Amino acid sequence: MIDLNRFFRNPFDDVEISDDELRSFSEDHLGRLSAANTGGVFTSRLTDTTAVFNAFFGVVTNEELKLALQIAATQAMNTRWDAFVAYMTVKGHARVVDRAGNPSALYTQFFPRGLTEFHKVSVADSLSLANRTKQLATDNVATLGQDFADLVTQLVTDYSTARGAQVTLKGEKVDAGADRRVARAALTLQLFDNLLFLAQSNKGDPVAGNYFNQSLLEDAQTTPVEPPPPAPPVTPGP
């Protein structure tokens, strides 16, 4: 029987895997995930993996892959912003009206320009609006409820994370002083998480080759060159 413990070990956390091998493998994996990202099913995973890749190696250099990852990161950012807006303009709005009233000072603090502000805000100002809303929810827990503050905080955190990843992919430099061992560990852990996720999603139908090229983590095997056959003996002439 297969040793079940093997499924709990991170196969990428291996000192035998060089940084160059890990880089080639990770870039190839990101490209395969991007190609298979039909309907955005892997968008958040692409964003997370790219973030830890960039933290260790710096920005991806392959132009086509970089463009695909930027698109994926932008999709993730937009998806998380849409989730925040959808909540605040419907259920969040209803909570403020129910608990604080409209008109009220608290309602005006949340919606000084009405619901239009959430729909029309620019990307540049979106994080300020999100953070303002989170702070108001946190400061008014007694009135609006802890569940409201927790949900708003989570939605804003998700958006802030996605926004940061999208900005990084547009060229923001990675902190050169980051600890390489910590950065490498984060990347190998994310790759392990991706492996487990894909295995869970494809139970009974192993398709690892669709997402990973394991040969890129293995030392190239060279076929030994056999020596040429000896020359036939020269028969001396008469």
Secondary structure, DSSP 4 states (H G I P E B T S, - for coil): ---GGGGGS-TT--TTS-HHHHHHHHHHHHHHHHHT-GGGTTHHHHHHHHHHHHHHH-S---HHHHHHHHHHHHHHHHHHHHHHHHHIIIIIHHHHHHHH-SS-HHHHHH-TT-THHHHH--HHHHHHHHHHHHHHHHHTHHHH-HHHHHHHHHHHHHHHHHHHHHHHHTTPPP-TTS-HHHHHHHHHHHHHHHHHHHHHHTTTS--GGGT--GGGGSPPP-PPPPPPPPPPPPPPP-
